[in-house]
C-alpha cells in the first residue's frame, strides 16, 4: 500500500535561513510526488511535482525538492525562508496512472518562519 | 477568475439534516475529486469522477452522494448528518486521471454539525 510520512509536525526557521521540510514515501512502483501548501483557512496550493528525470525539481515561490530513490525521500527546500512562507505543507504521492487519481497525503508539517 | 470554487464556504447545521456542497471548475479539466480534512488536518480522498463517471468511492458511508451533472461540476449531498461529519471538505480537479497531473483545490467548505 502507498503511504507518505512527514516526520516533523512542526519546523521552526529564522527568516533568511534555509529551510527543509522532510517527506518519505512508500510505493511498490514508480512514484509521482507532489508538494502542496495550505495557508490558514485556504485551500491547498500546488508547489511542485516529481514525475521523472532530474532529481532536483524547482517549483513556485522559490521552493525546490530533491527526489532520492534510494532513501525514498522527497524533501522540500528553500535557500532563504520568508515570514510569508509560514503555512502547513503537505507531501503527497501517487503510484502510477491507476487508482483513479487518488493522492495519498502525509500528515502535514507546520512551518513557522520568525523574523 | 477562481479556478475551483465551492459554495458555501461555511455550513453550520444540526444532526439529522441533509445538506449539499457545490463545486465548479473553470479549468476545462476532465477529473474532479472530493477530499475530507479532519480536525487534525489529515486529508483523505472521498470520491473521484472522470468525465462525469464515478471512479473512486473510498469506503465513504452511503449517506454521502456525489453528483456530477457535467464535467465542470461535482456536488456533494450529505443525508442525515452526524457529528463526525464535521470537517473541511475540499473539491479538486485535474486534467485527467494520469498520475503526472497535479490537482487544483478549491477553498474548502467548513461543515459544522451540532
Interface residues (C-beta under 8 A of the other chain):
Chain A: X32 X34 X36 X38 X41 X42 X43 X44 X45 X46 X49 X51 X88 X90 X94 X95 X96 X97 X98 X99 X100 X101 X102 X103 X105 X107 X108
Chain B: X4 X31 X33 X40 X41 X42 X43 X44 X45 X48 X50 X55 X56 X58 X90 X92 X94 X97 X98 X99 X100 X101 X102 X103 X104 X105 X106 X107 X108
